[in-house]
Amino acid sequence: MKDLIANINKIFESRIRLGIMSVLMVNQSYDFNSLKEALDVTDGNLASHLKALEEKGMIKVNKQFIGRKPNTSYSATETGIAGFRQHLKALEGLIRKQ
């Protein structure tokens, strides 16, 4: 059983982090407010999960101004893409073994 869960990455265990990475895997980038709306979470909750993913090198942050308004967007890093794919592959393997 240990081999089945060896490649499951703890950073993606949270449903919110799983949702963030799922959105970023199919979009080049996504802004904070759109992520908040898509995942139906509070500002603080989303911010803490984004910070955790950023600290692990899974996502990168891009801050800019659009007009006079600040805009923060996020994208998956190469490390994040590879790690998330490995995580999904491990989950698929676990499901198939059942």
BELNORZI-V329100 format. One record per residue. N is the residue number from 1. D_CENTER is the distance of its C-alpha to the mean C-alpha in Angstrom with 1 decimal. Layout:
n: {N	N}
d_center: {D_CENTER	D_CENTER}
//
This chain:
n: {1	2	3	4	5	6	7	8	9	10	11	12	13	14	15	16	17	18	19	20	21	22	23	24	25	26	27	28	29	30	31	32	33	34	35	36	37	38	39	40	41	42	43	44	45	46	47	48	49	50	51	52	53	54	55	56	57	58	59	60	61	62	63	64	65	66	67	68	69	70	71	72	73	74	75	76	77	78	79	80	81	82	83	84	85	86	87	88	89	90	91	92	93	94	95	96	97	98}
d_center: {26.1	24.6	24.1	22.1	19.4	19.6	16.6	14.3	11.8	12.1	8.9	7.2	10.4	9.6	9.6	7.7	4.7	5.6	6.2	3.7	2.6	6.3	7.3	6.5	8.1	11.1	11.5	12.6	11.3	10.9	12.7	12.3	14.9	13.7	10.3	12.6	14.9	12.8	11.3	14.7	13.9	16.0	15.5	15.7	13.4	10.5	11.8	11.8	8.3	7.4	10.3	9.5	6.5	9.1	11.8	10.7	10.5	7.1	7.0	10.3	12.0	14.9	17.5	20.5	23.2	23.9	27.6	27.9	24.6	21.7	18.5	15.1	12.6	9.3	8.7	7.2	10.0	12.3	11.5	7.8	9.1	11.9	10.3	8.1	11.4	13.4	11.6	12.3	15.8	16.5	15.8	18.1	20.6	20.7	21.3	24.0	25.8	26.4}
//
